[in-house]
Amino acid sequence: MRSAWTIPDLVTASSGAAPRHGCGQTMRQERESAALLFPDQFLWGTATASHQVEGNNTNNDWWEWEQKGRILDGSRSGLACDHYRLYREDFDLLAALHQNAHRLSLEWSRIEPTPGFFDPDAIAHYRDVLEYLRRLGIEPVVTLHHFTNPRWLSAKGGWETAEVVDAFGRYVARAVDAFGDLVRYWVTINEPVVYATKGYFEAVWPPGKRSLRRLTRVLHNMILGHARAARMIREHSPRTDVQIGVAHHLRVFDPYRPILPFDHFVARTGEALFNRAVLLSMLDGHFQFPFGRGAIPEGQDTLDFIGLNYYSRDMATFDLRHPRSYFGSFFAHPDRPKTAAGWEIYPEGIYRVLKFLARFNKPILITENGVADERDELRPAFLITHLQQIHRAMQEGVKVQGYLHWSALDNFEWSEGRRLRFGLIHVDYDTLKRTVKPSGELYARICAMGGIGTAMLQQYAGSASFA
Ligand code: FCB
């Protein structure tokens, strides 16, 4: 059965899903019988980032990097999903799939293509994007920096230089002036630790450097940049209900050989550097990192909510062959199920990181959680088992405001290119045709119901080998 999507040229559904309206009775009944109910005002949606979906972002550092052939599968972002042109159709589809929230990022290099010049066309574009979402009843969650920098900024040394803080602050102030009435949830920076590690320590993302000192300097500047952005949002937003957060990637670190104290030590070090350091600096203003210990008073109390990006767990071992990473080695558990990215599927991890975050007493928004899965074989059970663990944490008092699945659409997965598909909606990169995957339809039922039904639990959670 084909469903009644209203964008026939671009979209097909792999089987039938209920349209947004006209299923009230059934959904009410399902909600009454749902096994795991979430609060009425829970945000249910998906997340994307400008460079991964928009296409033609020719003026940023990633575009430059791609032209140097640095993408593993040889692909380039190119037209990506052509979402810069097709956003209305895409949002219609998300609304039809019952989503009530959507996380997107503004492309700094479009808004400020040369230093100090703010492009009215780009601003008009993003205003329309945000107004359109609001018109559909979809709450926008807006990221100001999601990995990409304007080329003029990277030419000046990007996040390694102290000047970036002023530059970022100026862009943020302008963005909040332009869109502030439409945005309640602002995410200042996406995954500072991932950004700094990949670009300045592992050398697999631009600018391709390898230095712990540089990594630390970049993190320090990102904390200052975040703090400046938070101040700009507070000063420039016309809304009294504005909420400021960071999207922080948290992983679980467990000792691979639990009887060895050294493995415990490595796991704790991984956790301290990856999970805690940056987050703590934005809460209490103290930063603890190799080469960068000390107070960052500007950072203190700059979060209204914590954005959680959760994907996986790493096993940790002490390994003399890795002096550069403090003799620590991190890898996916060899005996557990993995995604196409090679990451362990570990649903209980989201419960564990939520319990860890709960101690900071801030509301939590799950800003990303998803799975690389070419044929949509893992995603349905991945969704159900992770939501089950989120529900478990909420039952124990953890304040979770919403769940934004990564991602709405298959898209350009950074250095991995197009090979990894994270979407609830399949994108054919030749024709740009969108097709809702079975997991997209399952998620639509969850969003409409505001919970997980008994049958869904039986079908997916019971049989999942990774539950
Ligand atoms: C996160 C990124 C996001 C996407 C997912 C798979 O680290 O924030 O852009 O690449 O991983």
Residues whose N, C-alpha, C, O or C-beta is under 5 A from the ligand:
A	BS01	FCB	A49
